[in-house]
Amino acid sequence: MSWKTVPVNSIALRLAGLFMLVALAVFLLIGAALYRQVDRSLDLLPAAELDARYSVLESTLKRFGTHEHWLKISNKLNLLSEEDRRIRFWAVSSDPQFEYGKPSEQIRAFAEGAEGMRDLRLNGSPYPYKMLVSELPPLAQRPALRFMIGIDTETFWQAQHSLLVAIVSLAALGVLLAALLGYWVARIGLRPLSALSSKAQALAVPRLDGRLPTEQLAPELAQFAGAFNATLERVTLAYSRLEAFNADVAHELRSPLTNLIGQTQVALTRGRSAEHYLDVLQSNLEELERLRSIINDMLFLASADQGSKATALTQASLAAEVATTLDYLDYILEDAQVQVRVSGDAIAPIETAQLRRALINLLHNAVQHTQAHQVITVRIDAQPEQVSIAVSNPGPAIADEHLQLLFERFYRVDAARSNNGAGNHGLGLAIVKAIALMHGGEVFVRSNHGSNTFGIRLPSAQAGGFAADS
């Protein structure tokens, strides 16, 4: 892949950028420390050289004070100046015969200052001179004078500038190399991820049975592959359920539509009496009601899947809600010749209409699978954090592999959920589960000792969680 085809948000480019920033920070720190250390050393060199020069001349200057000796000293200073044109000498005295270097007014003014090392920028010089000023006491014919040695610092400043340029150039080159090497290393390090991406792209619908390999992967990639495989498991399960759901929906809608079309076609084959057309319309109305019921239930479940919550909550007695529901189902219970016994009570925040709908479905499910002259029990239990409503009916045991699937949409087991009721289309228990989740609760099912129990658990009034409407 060339640089022109690399996306701007590429991980390899980001890593290369991070390598470059780290290298830049390291080079800056090292370069700054090195430059500061060399700068200190270069600053000490002129002073050290001046001290060395003065130490050679000091004994001669202090031992002789005649005019003849001063001429010899002047000649020696001339030779030293010619040998090293960076070095200059000055002597300032009240007697012109004991002066040297033709001191200007600037030099004379500078000589009146303190003794020791000082900097002086001569007129027309771009760099300062490092000056060593010393006081020589009077001796013989020589009056007191100020003797000065100066060294031009241009070479030291140029060396310092060259060092700075070298450090900056090497740092820039090092940063560029770090970026290139970082990109190369990142591309090599990301090859396993690219391989995983290629394998993941092959796992498209409907081929969801494959999984990413987790063997011989780095720990970070193995963790990612494991999380991806777990997500894929959930997607596969959801896709399978969606396919089954679509098939069940098509089946449930096809039956009443087929009945409607068949009855209508038969009625239209030849002339019929008004009474016959009335019977056909009544039969069609029943099928249409069934269609509307299925569609409404599916819309309700779709809304619950989007995370809808029960909001119009009121503190209510669950026993009272069960009693109201039993009154509504009185004719169904009478036709089935079964009895219902209720025990316990609890106060919980509920949305009354939704809870009654769940109770109707639970009781209707129990009535469908209860023989005549048998008893259905409804038990309400109150606990500190939650309350439960359990509806139990006598009947054959349900296999364990079916128990947790009974609240899924359109799921039926012949021994537990036969479709012998005209109004039963396999969504009743799924709606119970949706209502429980909307209240922040859950559903449960048990099958033991000749009794099958379906129920819901809801947060209690003490648990909080949902605010009741005032």
N, C-alpha and C positions, 0 to 999 in steps of 0.2 A: 504493500500500500504506500503510495507516494504522499508527500506532505500536503499536496493540493487536495487529495481525496480524504484526508483525515477530518472528521467532524470537529467542530470547535469544542464541543462538550465531551470529547473523547477522554476516557479515564487515563489512557497512556499519555496524552498531552497534559492532563492535569498533574499526573505524577512527575512528568518531566519538568513542569513548571515549579512544582514543589522542590525537586532536586535543585533546580536553578536558584530558587530563593534561599535554600539552605546553603548552597555553595557560595552565593553572594554574601550571606551573613558571615560565613566562616572566613572568606577572603578579606572582607572588610575588617573584621576583628584582628586577624593576623597582620594584615597590611598596616592597619593603624598602629598596632603595637610595635611592629618593625620600624615604621617610619618615625615614630616618636623616639625610639631608642637610638636610631641612627642620627636623628636630628640633635639629640643631646650630645652624641659623640662628635658630630661635626661642629657643634657650638663650642666644644672644649678644645678642639684642635688649634684654632688661632691663638687662644690664650696660652696654650702649652708652648707653641712655637715662639711667641713673644717672650715668655719666661726663659726659654732656652737661649734666645739671642741676648737678652739682657744679662743673663748670668755670665756669658762670655765677656761682655764689655764692662761689667760692673766694677771689677777690681782695677782695671785700667783707668776708668773714669774717676774713681775715688782716690787713686794713688798719686796722680800727677795733676799739678795746678799751674804750670807755667805755660807761656804762650807757645814755646817751641813744642812742648808735648801735645798741646791742643791741636797744632797743625798735623802732627803725626796721627792723632786720633781722628781728625777730619779725613785724612787720606784713607785710613782704614775703613771709615764709614762709607766713603765713596766706593771702595772696592766691594764692600758687602752689598751696597745698593745695586751695583752693576751685576753682581752674581745672581741676585734674586730681585727682580723688579717689582715683586709684590711688597717688598719691605721698604719702608721709608723711615728716615731719622730726622729729628728736629731737636735743637737745643735753643732755649729762650733764656736770655740773660740781660742784665742791665748794661753789660759791656758788649758791644757788637763783635769784638774780636773773639769772644768765646761763644758765639752763636753758630748754629749749623742748620742747613736746609732752607735758608731764606724764609723764615717763618712769616706767614701772612698775618693780617689782623685776626682772621678766623682762628689760626693756630695759636696766636698770642692770647686771645680770649679763652680758648680751650685750655691752655696751659695753666691758667690761673685757677682752674677748678681743682677738685680733690685728686689726690694721688690714687694709683691703682688702675684697674681695667675699666675702660669706658669706650663707647661707640661714638664715632664722629663721621658724619657724611660731608665729605669735602665738596666744594662747589664744582658742579659738572660731573660728579661721580655717581653712577646709578646704584652703587652698592656702598654700604658704610665701611669705614675702616675700624678695625679693632685696635684700640690705642692703649699703651702701657705708659703711664705718667709717673715719673720718679723725681724726687727732690734731691739735688746734690748740694751739700753745704759748701761754703766758701773754703778755698784752699790756696795758699800762697797768693799768686797774682789773680787767680780766678775767683770772681764773685759767685754768690749763690746762683744756681740756674735750675731750670726745669728741663729734664731730658725726656724725650718721648720717642717711642718706637711704635710705628703703625704698620699694620698688614692689611692688604686689600682682601676683602672677604668674597670677592666675585667668584673665585674658583669653588669656594665652599658652598655658596648659594647655587651655583650651577650643578654641583654634585648632588645637592639636595633636590633640585628640580628634576634632574635625571632619575634619581631614585624614585620620586613620586610618579613620574611617567612610567617607569618600569613596573612599579607596583600596580598602577591602574591598568596597564596593558595586560600584565600577567593575570590580574583578577578577572578582566573581561574575557580573556581567552579561557581561563579556568571555568568561568560560569558557562560559557558557550559549550565547552566540552562536557561539563556536568549535565547540561540540558540534553545534549545529543546522546550521551551514554545513558542518562536516565530514561529517555524515551525508548532506547534500544532494550534496556533491562526491563522496562515496564511491558513492552510488547512481548518479550519472552515470558515474563511472569504471568501475563494475561492469556497465554495460549490455552491453558486448561479451561479458562472461563469461556473462551471462544468456542472450544469443542463442546462444552456443555450447552452453550446457546444453540449450536447447530443441532444437537440432539433434541433440545427442547422444542425447536421449530418443527421437528418432524412429528411431534406429538400433537397433531391437529385433530379436531373432531372429524370423523367418529373414531379415530385411532387413538384412544386414550388409555389403552391397556399397558403401554410401555412406561418405563420409569428411568430416571437418570441414574447412572451408576454412581455409587458412593465409595467403592473400593479404590484404594491407591490415590485418593484425593487429599489435598492439603486440608487441615482441620477447618479453615474458613469456608472452603468450597464444599467440603463434606456437609457442613452445617447448612449451607445454602441449598445443596441438592436434597438433603433430607427434608427441609422445609418446603421445597418445591414439590417433592413427591407427596408429602402430606396434603398440600393444597390440591394436587392433582387427584388424590384419592377422594377428597371432598367434591371436587368438580365432577369426577366420574360418577360418584353416587348421585349428585344432584342431576346430572344429565340423564342417568338411568331413570331416576324418579320422574324427571320431566317427560321422558319418552313414554313411560308407563302412564303418567297423568294425562298426556295428550291422547293416548289410545283409549283410556277409560272415559275421558270426556267425549271423544268421538262416539264411543259405544253408547254412553248414557244419552247423548243427544240424538243419536240415530234411531233408537227404539221409538221414542214418542213421535219423531218426525215421520218415520215409516208408517206408524199407526195413523197419523193424521192424513198422510198422502193416500194410504190404502183405503181408509174409510171414505175419504172424499171422492176418490176415483170410483169406488163401488156405487156411492150415492148418485154419481153423475152418469152412470152407464145407461140409465133409463129413468123414466118418470117415477117419482116416489110421492107418497102421501106426505101431508104436512107433519103428521105425527112421526114418520120415519126421519124426515129431515131434522125434526126437533131432537130426536134421539141421537142422530149423528152429530149435531152441533153440541149437545151436552157431552157426548163422548170426546169430541175434539176439544171442548173446553177443559175437560179433565187433563188431557195430554198437554194442553197449553199451560195449565196451572203447574203441571209437573216440570215443564221446560222453564217456566219463570222461576220456580223454586230452585232448580239446579243453577240457573244463571245468577240468581241473587246470592246463593251460597258461594258460588265461585267468586263473585265480586267481593263478598265479605272476606273470604280467605285471601284474595289478592291484596285487599287493603291491610289485612293483618300482616301479610308478608312484608309490606312496606314499613313496618314498625309502628303501626297505629297503637295508641295506648288508651285505656279507659280513663277518661278525665272527669266525667260527671258522676263522681263518687259520693255516696251517702252511707252513713253508718246504719246498718240494718241488721235485723235478726235473721239468721239463715234458716232457722226453723220456720219462721213466718213465710219466708220466700218459698220453701219447700211445700208448705201447706197451700199457698196460692197456686203453685204449679200443679199440685194434685187435684185441686178444684178444676183447673183447666182440662186436665186429662181424665176427668171423672168418667166420661162416656167410654173412652178407650179402655180404662181399667175394668169397667163393667162388662164390656163386650168380651174382653180377654178372660174374665172371671178370675182375676188375681187381686190380692190385697197388698197394701203397702203399710209398713210399720216404720215410724220415725222415732229416733231417740237422740237426745242431746240437743244443744243449742249453742250458738256463739254469735258475737257481734263482730262484724267486719266491714271495712269500706268497700262497697261494691257499686257497680253500675247496674241498677236493678233490671233493666230490660235485657241486658246481655247475660246476666247470671240466670235469669229465668229461661232464656233460650238454651243455655248449657244444661240446666236441670231438665228441661223438656226432652232434649236429645238423650241424656243419660237414662231417664226413666223410660222413654220410648224404646231405647235399645234393650233395656231390661225386660220390658213387657213382651217384646218380640221373641225373646228366648226363654220365656217362663211358661211352663205348662199350666193349664187351668187348675184352679183351686190351690195354687202354691202362693208363697208369700215373698214379696220383695222387701228388703230392709234398707232403710236410709239412715246412716249413722253420721252425726255431726260431732266432731271432736275439736276442742279448743286447747291450744298450746300457747306458750308465751309469745312465740314469734310467728305462728301461722295457725290457720284453721283448716280443717279438711271436711269434705262431704263425700262419703263413700256410698255408692248404690250397689247392692249385692243381690243377685238372683241365683236360684238353684239351677244347675245345668251341668252338662258334661265338661270335663276339664279341657282347657285350651293348652296346646303344646307350647313349651317355653319359647321356641323360635318364632312364634306368632305374636306373643304378648306385646312386645314393644312396637310392633308394626300396626296394631289395631287402631291407633289414632292417626295413621296415615290416610291420605285421601284415596277413596275407592278401594281400600284394602278390605278383602273379605276372606273369611275362613268358613268353610261349610259348617263346621261344628260350632262356630261362634257367631257368625254374622251372615246368615242366609239372607237372600234378597226376596223374602216372601211377602214383603209389605209393599204396597203400591207406592207409598211415599218415601221408601227407603232407596236412596241412590248413592250410598256409600260416603257421604260427606258429614254425617251427623257427629261422629266422634272427632273428626278433624276440626270441626267448628268448636267443639268443647275444648280441644287443646288450644286453639287460637284465642278463645275467650280467656282461658286461664293465663296464657302468656300476656295478654293485654292488661291483665290485672297484676302482673308481676308474679304470677304463681306457676304451677306446673300440674301435670296430670299423672295418674298412676293407675296400674291395673294389677290384679292378683287373681290367681286361679288355683284354689286348693280346697280340699275337703268337700267336694261337690258343690262349691259355690264360686261364682265368678263376680269379681268386684271391680267396678270402674269408678274413678273419682277424680276430684280436683283438690289442690291445696292452694290457699290464698293467704296473703299477708294478713296478720291479725290487726286489730285496732291499736294494740300496744306497739306493734313493730314499726308503724309509720310507713314511710316509703311513698305512699300516694296521699295527697291532700284531698280530703273530702270537701265537696261543695257545701257551702253554708245554706 
